[in-house]
């Protein structure tokens, strides 16, 4: 049975267990993997990213989140939810051009107030693949400078088996995996 993965409200849960098939949208195809292993990434100091001091009304440089970069062999993936630690607004992206949480004209940023509307932060969740280069930028909307602009994550890290299959349509993926597959839109249209 096919399932479309999208972050579900409530505490973060794994996309699947070992042996589960995944079809990940990596433009222009659905690329297929099987979960070999996964482990939790708890909110800890190693996954709090400080983008530095930001002047009042200013923004930080676009900063690589190097602790979230994944290995190519074996292929790895991270499923992450993002949390603002300091009073800034954060724009998160995968690489130079794949900005997350955007429409044609606007970008939804993550800030401390995001938790008021989304207590479990499921709307900030997305996956980071082996070739992604996750980055973030902080904007300080306040009237005072901040000495730190920290963004934290929690989630899961997966080691994947590359099934060496790619399909252009959902129907082709479903036909190849009649016992079940989870579709993941990993960004980039």
C-alpha positions in Angstrom: 0.0 0.0 0.0 1.4 3.4 -0.9 1.5 6.2 1.6 2.4 9.9 1.1 4.7 11.0 3.8 4.2 14.4 5.2 4.9 15.5 8.8 2.1 14.5 11.1 1.1 16.6 14.1 2.4 15.4 17.4 5.8 14.2 18.4 8.1 13.4 15.6 7.9 9.8 14.5 10.1 7.8 12.0 9.1 7.8 8.4 9.5 4.0 8.4 11.3 1.1 9.9 14.2 -1.0 8.5 13.0 -2.9 5.4 10.5 -0.1 4.5 10.6 1.1 0.9 10.8 4.9 0.1 10.3 6.8 -3.1 12.0 10.2 -2.8 11.3 13.0 -5.2 14.7 14.1 -6.5 13.9 16.1 -9.6 13.0 14.8 -12.2 12.3 11.3 -10.8 11.1 9.3 -7.8 14.3 7.6 -6.7 13.8 4.4 -4.7 15.5 3.3 -1.4 14.9 0.9 1.4 15.6 1.8 5.0 18.5 -0.2 6.4 18.9 1.5 9.8 17.7 4.5 11.6 18.4 6.3 14.9 17.1 9.3 16.8 18.7 12.7 16.8 17.7 14.4 20.0 17.8 18.1 20.6 21.4 18.4 21.9 24.2 20.8 21.7 25.6 19.2 18.6 22.4 20.0 16.7 22.0 23.6 17.8 23.4 25.9 15.1 24.5 29.4 16.1 24.4 31.7 13.1 26.2 34.5 15.1 25.4 38.0 16.3 22.8 39.9 14.3 22.3 43.7 14.5 18.9 45.2 15.1 16.9 44.9 11.9 19.8 43.0 10.3 20.4 39.5 9.1 23.2 36.9 9.4 25.1 35.4 6.5 23.8 32.3 4.9 25.4 29.6 7.1 26.0 26.0 6.2 24.6 23.5 8.8 27.5 21.2 8.4 26.5 18.8 11.1 23.4 17.9 8.9 25.4 17.0 5.8 25.0 13.3 4.9 27.2 10.7 3.5 26.9 9.4 -0.1 28.0 5.8 0.6 26.0 4.4 2.1 23.3 6.9 1.2 22.0 8.7 4.3 19.0 10.9 5.0 17.8 13.1 7.9 14.2 13.8 8.9 14.4 17.0 10.9 12.1 19.5 12.7 13.6 23.0 13.3 13.2 25.1 16.4 14.2 28.8 17.0 16.2 29.0 20.3 16.8 32.8 20.1 14.5 35.7 19.2 15.2 35.7 15.4 13.4 34.6 12.3 15.1 31.7 10.4 15.0 30.9 6.7 16.0 27.3 6.1 17.2 25.9 2.7 18.7 23.0 1.0 21.6 24.2 -1.0 21.9 27.7 -2.6 18.5 27.8 -4.3 16.0 25.3 -2.6 14.4 27.5 0.0 11.9 25.6 2.2 8.4 26.8 3.2 7.8 29.2 0.4 5.3 30.4 -2.1 6.0 32.4 -5.2 6.4 35.7 -3.4 6.9 34.8 0.3 9.0 32.6 2.6 7.6 31.4 5.9 10.3 31.7 8.5 10.7 29.8 11.8 10.7 31.9 15.0 10.0 31.5 18.7 6.3 32.3 18.0 6.0 29.4 15.6 5.4 27.1 18.6 2.2 29.1 19.5 0.5 28.0 16.3 2.4 24.7 15.8 3.3 23.4 19.3 5.0 20.2 17.9 6.7 22.1 15.0 5.5 19.5 12.5 5.2 22.2 9.8 8.9 22.8 10.0 9.8 19.2 9.2 11.5 18.1 6.0 14.1 15.6 4.8 17.8 16.2 4.0 19.3 13.9 1.5 22.9 12.7 0.9 23.7 15.5 -1.6 21.9 18.4 0.1 23.8 21.2 1.6 21.5 22.5 4.3 21.8 26.2 5.2 20.1 28.8 7.3 19.9 32.5 7.7 18.7 34.5 10.7 16.9 37.9 10.5 16.6 40.0 13.7 13.2 41.9 13.5 13.8 43.5 16.9 15.1 46.9 17.9 18.1 45.5 19.8 21.1 43.5 18.6 21.3 39.8 19.6 24.6 38.1 20.5 23.4 34.7 19.3 21.0 33.4 16.7 20.5 29.8 17.4 18.4 27.2 15.5 18.0 23.7 16.8 16.8 20.4 15.3 15.5 17.0 16.4 14.6 14.1 14.2 16.0 10.8 12.8 18.9 9.8 10.7 18.5 7.0 8.2 21.0 4.7 6.4 19.5 3.7 3.1 19.9 0.9 0.6 19.9 2.4 -2.9 17.5 0.1 -4.9 18.9 1.5 -8.2 15.4 2.3 -9.4 13.9 5.6 -10.5 10.5 6.3 -12.0 8.9 9.4 -13.5 5.3 8.7 -12.2 3.6 7.6 -9.0 1.8 4.8 -10.9 5.2 3.3 -12.0 6.5 3.4 -8.4 3.3 1.7 -7.1 3.5 -1.0 -9.7 7.1 -1.7 -8.7 6.3 -2.0 -5.0 2.8 -3.6 -4.7 3.5 -4.4 -1.0 4.0 -0.8 -0.1 6.1 2.3 -0.5 6.2 5.7 1.2 6.5 8.8 -1.1 8.6 11.7 0.2 8.7 15.0 -1.5 12.2 16.1 -0.7 12.0 19.5 -2.4 13.1 21.1 -5.6 10.5 21.5 -8.2 
